[in-house]
Amino acid sequence: MFSSSKPNLSRIDLNLLTALEALLDERSVTKAAGRLFIGQPAMSHHLGRLRELFDDPLLVRQGSTMKLTRRASELQPMLRKILDQVRNDLLPVQHFEPALFSGHIKIGLTDYAESLYAEAIVEALRFSAPESSVSFILVGRDSAFAGFQKGLLDIAIGSLGNGPAELAMEKLYTEKHVCLFDNRQLKLNLPLSYEDFLSVDHALINNTGFVKGIVDDLLAERGDKRKVRVTCGRFTSLLRLLPGEPLISVVPRVLAALGDPEQMLTASPCPVAVPDFDIYLAWRREDHDNLLLKWLRKLVGSVVRERRALLLPHHDTVS
């Protein structure tokens, strides 16, 4: 004779049920973790709890694939029905109306991103969310990650690859480098040769006080050295400095297009193979489904792509 008792519902929560749904649908701990934007160890922990809760392995390995147990197959349609009812009937449908939003937005920007996109983002916010306010916070890669951890940033834009697991990243484009200079002063042949590159004075972006950058490391590998005469802490300062000066600077390609056309600066392919770098939009994974931030990410991503396409109309803007 069998006896039964009511299960203790305190042992289960909605997150555990959504984890079970993802595991049964994906039949993979890795894919289920990616679907829910959590780490694989966390999903493995959920699977362990679920196996204990249902007293069943639920997923078993057969060769190179994972198969559902009989119990898991029985649970799957019931689970889907329960969660669909929660999503559709229990939880109210939420909408975000940008025109009604009067809150404050915090965006981390590297110097590069601020120079290029801050003004366009302000214009887009003024049009879409006129009652909102925004702070642009100047960040580097490490300070951006720290800012997210402290809750100081909603999103960030810049060269932020290989961030911590708790951040989500969307690659916006890949940036290349060019040499930028006033050729009315230097009178160099184009495209710029390696010999001419070494023969003139240079200006670079460096706010650490060191008169050195990645270009100097690449030249040192070849046994060469350039003459750095000026360092600047901001890209906008560098763009104001170059006109009328006999200086060359290696800058991101899109920043070279940002300068005033009346200054007649010349951009030429760099004779040193400076590595490309990727520009990312970053946010906390825990904020992935936040309606305000979903809207903000879409808006800012569009602004960045449109602004870059305007500055570089003859180049691939999504590579």
Long-range contacts (C-beta under 8 A, 24 or more apart in sequence): 11-53, 12-53, 14-86, 15-46, 16-46, 16-49, 16-50, 16-53, 17-79, 17-82, 17-83, 18-83, 19-43, 19-46, 19-47, 19-50, 20-46, 20-50, 20-58, 20-75, 20-79, 21-79, 21-80, 21-83, 23-47, 23-50, 23-58, 23-59, 24-58, 24-59, 24-68, 24-72, 24-75, 24-76, 24-79, 25-76, 27-59, 27-65, 27-66, 27-67, 27-68, 28-66, 37-168, 37-285, 37-288, 38-285, 39-165, 94-291, 95-291, 96-291, 96-292, 96-294, 96-295, 98-128, 98-129, 98-132, 98-295, 98-299, 99-128, 99-129, 99-130, 99-131, 100-131, 101-129, 101-131, 101-132, 101-292, 102-131, 102-132, 103-132, 103-133, 103-292, 104-132, 104-133, 104-134, 104-135, 105-132, 105-133, 105-134, 105-135, 105-154, 105-296, 106-134, 106-135, 106-137, 106-152, 106-153, 106-154, 107-134, 107-135, 107-136, 107-137, 107-153, 107-154, 107-155, 107-156, 107-157, 107-300, 108-136, 108-137, 108-138, 108-139, 108-143, 108-144, 108-147, 108-148, 108-152, 108-153, 108-155, 108-156, 108-157, 108-158, 109-136, 109-137, 109-138, 109-139, 109-156, 109-157, 109-158, 110-138, 110-139, 110-140, 110-141, 110-144, 110-157, 110-158, 110-159, 110-160, 111-138, 111-205, 111-233, 111-234, 111-235, 112-158, 112-159, 112-235, 112-252, 112-255, 112-279, 113-157, 113-158, 113-279, 114-138, 115-234, 115-235, 115-236, 115-255, 115-258, 116-254, 116-255, 116-258, 116-304, 116-307, 116-308, 116-311, 117-157, 117-300, 117-303, 117-304, 117-307, 120-303, 120-304, 120-306, 120-307, 121-300, 121-303, 124-299, 124-300, 124-302, 124-303, 125-299, 128-299, 144-282, 148-282, 148-283, 148-284, 154-283, 154-287, 154-293, 154-296, 155-281, 155-282, 155-283, 155-293, 155-296, 155-297, 155-300, 156-281, 156-282, 156-283, 157-279, 157-280, 157-281, 157-282, 157-300, 157-304, 158-279, 158-280, 159-277, 159-278, 159-279, 159-280, 160-280, 160-282, 161-278, 161-280, 163-280, 163-282, 165-285, 166-284, 166-285, 166-286, 167-282, 167-283, 167-284, 167-285, 168-282, 168-283, 168-284, 168-285, 168-288, 169-280, 169-281, 169-282, 170-280, 170-281, 170-282, 170-297, 170-301, 171-278, 171-279, 171-280, 172-279, 172-280, 172-281, 172-301, 172-304, 172-305, 173-278, 173-279, 173-304, 173-305, 173-308, 173-317, 173-318, 173-319, 174-276, 174-277, 174-278, 174-279, 174-319, 175-252, 175-253, 175-254, 175-276, 175-277, 175-278, 175-279, 176-252, 176-253, 176-276, 177-250, 177-251, 177-252, 177-253, 177-270, 177-274, 177-276, 178-250, 178-251, 178-252, 178-253, 178-256, 178-267, 178-268, 178-269, 178-270, 179-248, 179-249, 179-250, 179-251, 179-267, 179-268, 179-269, 179-270, 179-271, 180-242, 180-248, 180-249, 180-250, 180-251, 180-256, 180-259, 180-265, 180-266, 180-267, 181-242, 181-247, 181-248, 181-249, 181-265, 181-266, 181-268, 182-242, 182-243, 182-244, 182-245, 182-246, 182-247, 182-263, 182-264, 182-265, 182-266, 183-266, 184-264, 185-244, 185-245, 185-246, 186-246, 186-248, 190-266, 190-268, 191-268, 191-269, 191-271, 192-248, 192-268, 192-269, 192-270, 192-271, 193-271, 194-271, 194-272, 197-226, 197-248, 197-270, 197-271, 197-272, 198-224, 198-225, 198-226, 200-227, 200-246, 200-247, 200-248, 201-227, 201-228, 201-229, 201-230, 201-246, 201-247, 201-248, 202-226, 202-227, 202-228, 202-229, 202-230, 202-247, 202-248, 202-249, 202-250, 203-228, 203-229, 203-230, 203-231, 203-232, 203-238, 203-241, 203-242, 203-245, 203-247, 203-248, 203-249, 204-228, 204-230, 204-231, 204-232, 204-249, 204-250, 205-231, 205-232, 205-233, 205-234, 205-235, 205-238, 205-249, 205-251, 206-231, 206-232, 206-233, 207-233, 207-234, 213-250, 214-274, 214-275, 215-250, 215-272, 215-274, 218-272, 218-273, 218-274, 219-272, 239-265, 250-274, 252-277, 253-312, 253-315, 254-308, 254-311, 254-312, 257-311, 257-312, 258-311, 279-304
